[in-house]
């Protein structure tokens, strides 16, 4: 347990913390209850949230007891940290749906049994019945306005033209109340979060000290950015979500396979549960042949398996082989691309005319008309199952008696599935 802080530091996951000697002593004395909060601004976590989730997992694997907090109450207010404008307030039904979606994801990422069992909590449960007068007396009395405006995100918003509403200004009080309540109810002694949460965390530490006379701790990790300056977990298409309905496992896998060499070691250390020594070995192998992207493939496999399971990772790998590596096709490989590329289900008789390839191109929508299909074939721009088509009269060979992958140019693909 004492070595846990050293492991976090080796992974680049230590930014700010309370007294290190006291924190080490606390962690070494026995299991510690700790928490990390996530506000439900959407019905899914995104890949950037994995840093915090896995910090909790690392503590759990070391024998400590994590509380994964979904902010049903704080989500109604909105954290001003890292924002230059006011958040749009969500209605109660949307928040409830978001909380349910995030809880379902967290349930697959922690162990909820045994001596270090995780617990999912929602701060709405202990905040909803607190009256305004009680909150002002029991929380607001112990935190000064000076302390609140010293926070960078609050001060920058106060200096902006838009300013900051009292609603978002009060967020720090709510998060401090969370820490105090969990200390009283669960014996929570440590809060962890991103470096932008340090002001909120220290407010909670101070509230516990003032109201309960106890010493508790905080620890943050650096916010994650990419070497190219772009925000991690963002693409041209949008956010990379953990929910398979929002971001396909294949898309998550490909996002990580395409990680910049400058970022891959850090992501292996922070987004996977691989030991530091194993990451060092992977990077040494990668350095011998960077073009093979072994480190990126290890990262993609580990994260995809953690989030979606081994079967989804295998499907993502098979689909990538089909789409990017032109392997020998099989029914299993083409089954793997279902849901990743557009598909059309057809009857076998639809591919038995005088120009079966033309029929397939038009039926799939790859070509807009029969004349468009013939021109594309004549220019050499059409492939079926990886083989270039030379004539409109060629047969469409079905893989496994059922599948045909039609391709126009380098990027446009369509799967025909014979029913």
Residue pairs with C-beta under 8 A, 6 or more apart in sequence:
1 27
1 28
1 62
1 63
1 64
2 24
2 27
2 28
4 27
4 58
4 59
4 62
5 14
5 20
5 23
5 24
5 27
7 58
7 276
8 14
8 55
8 58
8 219
8 221
10 269
10 276
11 269
11 270
11 276
12 221
12 222
12 266
12 269
12 270
13 51
13 55
13 221
13 222
13 269
13 270
14 219
14 221
15 195
15 198
15 220
15 221
15 222
16 195
16 198
16 218
16 219
16 220
17 23
17 217
17 218
17 219
17 220
18 205
18 217
18 218
18 219
19 217
22 215
22 217
23 190
23 217
23 219
26 32
26 189
26 190
26 217
27 62
27 64
31 63
31 64
31 65
31 115
31 116
32 59
32 64
32 65
32 189
32 190
33 64
33 65
33 66
33 67
33 182
33 186
33 187
33 188
33 189
33 190
34 56
34 59
34 64
34 65
34 66
34 67
34 188
34 189
34 190
34 191
34 192
35 66
35 67
35 68
35 69
35 121
35 178
35 179
35 182
35 188
35 190
35 191
35 192
36 52
36 53
36 55
36 56
36 66
36 67
36 68
36 69
36 191
36 192
36 193
37 69
37 70
37 71
37 74
37 123
37 175
37 178
37 191
37 193
38 45
38 49
38 52
38 68
38 69
38 70
38 71
38 102
39 70
39 71
39 74
39 75
39 78
39 79
40 70
40 71
40 72
40 75
40 95
40 98
40 99
40 101
40 102
41 75
41 78
41 87
41 90
41 98
42 98
42 101
42 241
43 97
43 98
43 100
43 101
43 102
43 243
44 101
44 102
44 105
44 241
44 242
44 243
44 246
45 53
45 102
45 105
45 106
45 241
45 242
45 243
46 233
46 239
46 240
46 241
46 242
47 232
47 233
47 240
47 241
47 242
47 252
47 255
47 271
47 303
48 224
48 232
48 233
49 242
50 242
50 271
50 303
50 306
50 307
51 194
51 221
51 224
51 270
51 271
52 192
52 193
52 194
52 221
53 68
53 106
53 109
54 270
54 271
54 272
54 273
55 192
55 221
56 66
56 68
56 110
56 118
56 192
57 66
57 109
57 110
57 273
58 273
59 66
59 192
60 66
60 110
60 111
60 116
60 118
61 273
63 115
63 116
64 116
65 116
65 117
65 118
65 119
66 110
66 116
66 118
66 119
67 118
67 119
67 120
67 121
67 182
67 186
67 188
68 106
68 110
68 118
68 119
68 120
68 121
69 121
69 122
69 123
69 178
69 182
70 99
70 102
70 103
70 106
70 120
70 121
70 122
70 123
71 122
71 123
71 124
71 178
72 95
72 96
72 99
72 122
72 123
72 124
72 125
73 122
73 123
73 124
73 127
73 128
73 174
74 123
74 171
74 174
74 175
74 178
75 90
75 95
75 98
75 99
76 89
76 90
76 95
76 124
77 167
77 168
77 170
77 171
77 174
78 86
78 87
78 89
78 167
78 168
78 171
79 87
79 168
79 171
79 175
79 200
80 87
80 153
80 154
80 157
80 164
80 168
80 169
80 171
81 151
81 153
81 196
81 197
81 199
81 200
82 153
82 196
82 223
83 153
83 157
84 156
84 157
84 160
85 162
86 162
86 164
86 165
86 168
87 168
89 167
90 98
99 122
99 124
101 243
103 120
103 122
105 242
105 243
106 120
107 120
108 307
109 306
109 307
110 118
111 117
111 118
112 118
112 119
119 186
121 182
123 174
123 178
123 181
126 181
126 185
127 174
127 177
130 177
135 173
135 177
138 211
139 173
139 176
139 177
139 180
139 207
140 173
142 206
142 207
142 210
142 211
143 172
143 173
143 176
143 203
143 206
143 207
147 203
147 206
148 154
148 169
148 172
148 173
148 203
149 155
149 158
150 199
151 172
151 199
151 200
152 199
153 196
153 199
154 164
154 169
154 172
154 199
157 163
157 164
157 168
158 164
171 200
172 199
172 200
172 203
173 203
175 197
175 200
175 201
175 203
175 204
176 200
176 203
176 204
176 206
176 207
177 204
177 207
178 204
179 188
179 191
179 201
179 204
179 205
179 207
179 208
179 216
180 204
180 207
180 208
180 211
180 212
182 188
183 189
183 208
183 212
183 214
183 216
184 212
188 216
189 216
189 217
190 216
190 217
190 218
190 219
191 201
191 204
191 205
191 216
191 217
191 218
191 219
192 218
192 219
192 220
192 221
193 200
193 201
193 218
193 220
193 221
194 220
194 221
194 222
194 223
195 220
195 221
195 222
195 223
196 223
197 220
198 218
198 220
201 218
201 220
202 218
204 216
204 218
205 216
205 217
205 218
208 214
208 216
209 215
209 216
221 270
224 232
224 233
224 270
225 231
225 232
226 232
226 260
226 263
227 260
227 262
227 263
228 260
232 263
233 239
233 240
234 240
235 255
239 246
239 247
240 247
240 251
240 252
240 255
241 247
242 252
242 307
244 308
244 312
248 339
248 340
249 304
249 307
249 308
249 312
249 313
249 315
249 316
250 315
250 316
250 319
250 320
250 340
252 300
252 303
252 304
252 307
252 308
252 316
253 300
253 301
253 304
253 313
253 316
253 317
253 320
254 300
254 316
254 320
255 300
256 267
256 296
256 299
256 300
256 303
256 304
257 293
257 296
257 297
257 299
257 300
257 320
258 296
259 267
259 296
259 299
261 290
261 295
264 283
264 286
264 295
264 296
264 299
265 279
265 283
265 295
267 299
268 274
268 279
268 282
268 283
268 295
268 298
268 299
268 302
269 276
269 279
271 299
271 302
271 303
272 279
272 299
272 302
272 303
272 306
273 302
273 306
274 282
274 298
274 302
282 294
282 295
282 298
283 295
285 294
285 295
286 292
286 293
286 294
286 295
300 313
300 316
301 313
301 317
304 312
304 313
304 316
305 312
305 313
315 336
316 336
318 332
318 333
318 336
318 337
319 333
319 336
319 337
319 340
321 327
321 333
322 329
322 333
322 334
322 336
322 337
322 405
323 337
323 340
323 341
323 413
326 386
327 333
329 385
329 386
329 399
329 405
330 399
330 400
331 399
331 400
331 401
331 402
331 403
334 399
334 400
334 403
334 405
334 415
335 403
337 405
337 413
337 415
338 415
338 417
341 405
341 413
341 414
341 415
342 364
342 365
342 413
342 414
342 415
343 414
343 415
343 416
343 417
344 363
344 364
344 365
344 414
344 415
344 416
344 417
345 417
345 418
345 419
346 363
346 416
346 417
346 418
346 419
347 418
347 419
348 418
350 359
350 363
351 359
351 360
351 396
351 398
351 404
351 416
351 418
353 359
354 393
355 370
355 374
355 392
355 393
356 393
356 394
356 395
356 396
357 373
357 377
357 382
357 384
357 389
357 391
357 392
357 393
357 394
357 396
358 367
358 370
358 373
358 374
358 377
358 392
360 384
360 396
360 404
360 406
360 416
361 367
361 372
361 373
361 376
361 377
361 382
361 406
361 408
362 368
362 369
362 370
362 373
363 416
364 406
364 414
364 416
365 414
366 373
366 382
366 406
366 407
366 408
366 412
366 414
367 373
367 376
367 408
373 382
373 392
374 392
376 382
376 408
377 389
377 390
377 391
377 392
380 388
381 408
381 409
382 388
382 389
382 406
382 407
382 408
383 389
383 406
383 407
384 394
384 396
384 397
384 404
384 405
384 406
384 407
385 397
385 399
385 404
385 405
386 405
386 407
396 404
396 416
397 404
398 404
398 418
399 405
401 418
402 417
402 418
403 415
403 416
403 417
403 418
404 415
404 416
404 418
405 413
405 414
405 415
405 416
406 413
406 414
406 415
406 416
407 413
407 414
